[in-house]
Every structure is written in structure tokens, then in C-alpha cells.
Amino acid sequence: MKKTDLIEGLSKEFGLDKKTAKRFVDSFFEELTNIILEKGRIELRGFGVFKLRSLRGRFIKNPKTGIEIYVEDRQKIAFKPSSLFKKNEKG
């Protein structure tokens, strides 16, 4: 699913024009991002947990040239789905 699909679905479900639905989606993701950066974690009951993780810097090697470079410390967002997803898994 793309962001435009989400906007389309919201506009149909709630009878919103696409501009309003887009503003809602943009605001929602902006707020999620701000909370994760500020608090390091956000829990959406019944959906899952987004958590900010720190990765240590390390040396990596370009397989084509063999040159090693150092990648600085960085952060990434990890997602752990709720148990409801596990109950509804197919296959």
C-alpha cells in the first residue's frame, strides 16, 4: 500500500475530499515521527510498537572495490507487531 492508497481509502470511508485526507495522513505521520524522536517509543495498542534503536558505528567494505569505510553511529526505527497480527497470520 502506498500513501496515496491510504489517502484514497480515507477519503472514501469518511466522505472527505482528497486534500483534507492528505492533510490528515501527513499530520498523523508527522506526529508519529515527532513522538518517536522525542520519547524513543510509541505503542499503538492492537497494532504494535515502534521503537528507536541506536546502531554503533562500524567499518564496511565495498565488495566491488574492496575499500573499507567507516559508517557513523546512527538510529533506526524498529517495529514489533502486536499479538493480534500473530493470531491472524496466514500460512
C-alpha positions in Angstrom: 0.0 0.0 0.0 1.2 3.5 -0.8 0.4 6.7 0.9 -1.9 7.7 -1.9 -3.9 4.5 -1.4 -4.3 5.3 2.2 -5.5 8.9 1.3 -7.9 7.4 -1.2 -9.3 4.9 1.3 -9.8 7.6 4.0 -11.5 9.9 1.6 -14.0 7.2 0.5 -14.5 5.8 4.1 -15.2 9.2 5.7 -16.5 11.2 2.7 -13.5 13.6 2.8 -12.1 15.4 -0.2 -8.6 14.2 -1.0 -6.9 17.4 0.1 -8.3 17.0 3.6 -7.5 13.3 3.7 -3.9 14.1 2.6 -3.6 16.7 5.4 -4.8 14.2 7.9 -2.4 11.5 6.8 0.6 13.9 6.6 -0.3 15.3 10.1 -0.6 11.8 11.5 2.8 10.6 10.3 4.4 13.9 11.3 3.1 13.5 14.8 4.2 9.8 15.0 7.7 10.9 13.9 7.9 13.6 16.5 6.8 11.3 19.3 9.3 8.6 18.4 12.1 11.1 18.1 11.1 12.8 21.4 10.3 9.7 23.5 12.1 6.9 21.7 9.0 4.7 21.6 5.3 4.7 20.6 2.9 2.0 21.4 -0.3 1.6 19.4 -2.5 -0.9 21.2 -3.7 -3.7 18.9 -1.2 -2.6 16.2 2.3 -2.7 17.6 5.3 -0.8 19.0 7.7 1.5 17.1 11.0 1.9 18.9 14.1 4.0 18.2 17.2 1.9 18.2 20.8 3.0 18.2 23.3 1.3 15.9 27.0 1.6 16.7 29.4 2.8 14.0 31.4 0.2 12.1 33.6 -0.4 9.2 32.0 -1.7 6.0 33.7 -2.9 2.8 32.6 -2.1 -0.7 32.5 -5.6 -2.3 33.3 -4.2 -5.7 36.4 -2.1 -4.9 37.4 -3.7 -1.6 37.7 -0.2 0.0 36.7 0.0 3.7 34.8 3.0 5.0 33.5 3.9 8.5 29.8 4.3 8.9 29.0 6.7 11.9 26.6 5.8 14.8 23.1 6.1 13.7 19.5 5.4 14.7 16.8 3.4 13.1 13.1 2.6 13.8 12.2 -0.9 14.7 8.6 -2.3 14.6 7.3 -5.1 16.7 3.7 -6.1 15.7 1.1 -6.8 18.3 0.0 -10.4 19.1 -3.2 -9.7 17.1 -1.1 -10.0 13.9 0.3 -13.3 15.1 -3.2 -14.7 15.7 -4.3 -13.7 12.1 -1.2 -14.9 10.2 -2.0 -16.9 7.1 0.1 -19.9 6.1 
